[in-house]
Amino acid sequence: MKRTSKKLWMGICFTMTLVFSAGSFVVGSDTTHAASAGTADQIISTGSQFMGVRYQFGAKAGNTNSFDCSSFTQYVFAQNGIKLPRSSRQQSTVGTYVPRSQLKKGDLVFFYAPIHHVAIYMGDGKLLHTFGKGGVTITDLNSGWWSSHYTTARRVL
């Protein structure tokens, strides 16, 4: 009887180990997705703090008194632990390609050919970026000029 109890106990322990291990794999993948979504929200929150900060072509990296499009994305992502190259063209080569129909919050969106503008996708067709007189602003990706000059997108999260 003692031997049977020991085998039964070992069987129960083994089964429970498998159950909890399998559960952690499922939780792990959900946790990764949740972490990416949380990081995207944090990036958008960080970038939104600079609404109206003036645009300056060639703005110095790390400067928060003015931005150009790529110094803005580089700075905002860096504040959230993600290193990006300096120029929009260089940024368009990192991460993975994302079709326009599959954009998610936090994706980098690029314009022109050759590429010389970058924005952060906010979800719901909105972009957070900087250009021209208004500085850091929110724009509708699916309207007019921005829609017709869209080139590609990359996911770095």
Buried (B, 14 or more C-beta within 10 A) or exposed (E): EEEEEEEEEEEEEEEEEEEEEEEEEEEEEEEEEEEBBEBBBBBBEBBBEBEEBBBBEEBEEEEEEBBBBBBBBBBBBBBBEBEBBEBBBBBBEBBEEBEBEEBBBBBBBBBEEEBBBBBBBBBEBBBBBBBEEEBBBBBEBEEEEBEEEBBBBBBBB
